[in-house]
Amino acid sequence: MIRRLTAIASEDVGNADPRALPLAMAAWDAYLRLGDYEGQRAIAHAAIHLAVAPKSNAIDQAWKRAKQFVAAQPRLEVPTYLRNAPTQLMESLGHGEGYRYAHNEPNGYPAGSQHDCWPDDVPFERFFEPSEYGQEKRFQQMQAWRASLDDAADRGEG
């Protein structure tokens, strides 16, 4: 039962309530540590939370779209600026050059299409489309905010 509840937390609740998956994992752990009799309450705790939590399958849909995208383009290269440069050779090849560390950027976000972590010569595609439910509504707002920062940076305003 707890294995299925854990799957439900990710597949059916998803990011509408990001606490669902850690709660299910904690219930599973509690069951294993407490034994059957007392551990059943932890499973009930998770089951009730999952039953009343907002639902979204946006994670599952995004995962499927991303897998299809990668399967259709199996030879994508990691952008050079995202490649690690632990050796002088790699550094001389330009690995890591132009990388912008998010924590050093205004708003904690390296805005602009020049730093979108997307392979060159591949049109950008968004895989995760948050629902209107629970925490995903906030994710929609965050995506819109970042898109506005990207647009401003691309216009030279950032």
N, C-alpha and C positions, 0 to 999 in steps of 0.2 A: 504494500500500500504506500509506504513512504517513498519508494522509488518512483511510483506514478505521481504522487503529489509533487515531488521535486521536478518532474518533467512538466507538470501543469504550471508550476511556478514560472518556468521559463517560457514555455510554449503558449500558454493561454493568458497568463497575467502579464508577463514580460515587463517592459519598462513602464507600464501604466502604474505599477507599484514595484519599484526596484528592490524593496525590502523583502519581497516574497521569496526569492531564491535563497538569500542567506537565512531566512526564517525556516524554510523547508530543510536546508542543510543542517541547521542547528537542531531541529526536531529529530532528524535522523541520528545525529550524533548523540543527542540526549537519550534517545531510545536505546542505542547501543551501550551507553554508559550506565543507564538506570535499570535496564532490564525490561521485560515485557510489561509487568503490571504498572509500574510508575511511568515507563516510557510511552505508554499509550496516551497519556495526557499530552505529551509533547506532540504526538501525531495529531491528536484532536485540535490542539492549538493551531498547528499549521493548516489543517483542513478547514477550520472555521475561517481563518484569515484568508485563505485562497478562495473560499466560497463567496465572501463579501467584497473582495478586492476588485477594483476596476479591471477590465480585461482588455488585452490588446495582443494581436498576433503580428505586430509590425516587425518584431525581431525575426520571426520565422520567415516572413515575406522578404525581408532584407537579406537574410542568409541565402535564401533560394536565388534571389536576383544576383547577388555577389558571386555565387558559385557558377551560375550560368555565364556571367560576364567573364570570369577567369577561364572557364572551359573554352569559350569562344576566342580568347586571346591568350594562349598559353605562354607566349614569349615576351611578356611585359618586362621591361627593365625598371629597376628601382631608380628614381631620379638621382643623379650624381650627388646633389647637395644633401641627400638623405643617407648616403653611404658612409659608413664609419671609416676613419682613416687612422688605424692604429700603427701603420708603418709609414716610413718616408716615401716609399714607392706609391702607396695609395694616396698619400697627401699630394705627391707630384702629379698624380692623375686627376686631381681636382675633387677627390672624394671629400665630402663634408663642406666644400667651399660654398659660401652663401647660406649655410644653414642658420636659421634664426631660432634661438632657444625661446620657447613660449614664455618661460618665466621672466625673461628679460624684456619682453615686449609690452607695449601699452595694452591694458586690459587682459594681459596674460594670453594673448592670441596673436600669432604672426599673420596679420591680415594681408590679403591680396592674392590674386591668382598665381603670382610667381612663386608662392610658397604654399600651394594647395596639396602637396604630398601626392600628386597624381602623376602617372607616367606621361612623358612628353608624347606628343602626336596622338593622343587618345582623348576623344571628347569626354568631358567630365560627365559622370553619371552618378546620381544619388541613389543609394540603395535603401537607406533607412528613411521611411516616411512616417513620422510619429502620428499616432492617432490623436483624437481630441480628449482622450480619457486620462485621468490621473496625472502622474508626473510627465507623461508624454506631451501633454499640453505645454508644459514648461520647456520641454525639449524643442517644440515647434518655435517657441519664442526665442530660444537660444540660437537656433538655426537662422531665423530671420535676422537677429541682431548681428550674427557673424557675417551673413550675406551683405548686410549694410556696411559693415566694416571693410569687407572685401571690395565692394563697389567703390567706396571712398578711397581706399588705398590704390586701386587701379586707376582712378581719376587723378591721383597725385595729391589727394587731400589728407592722407593719413600719415 
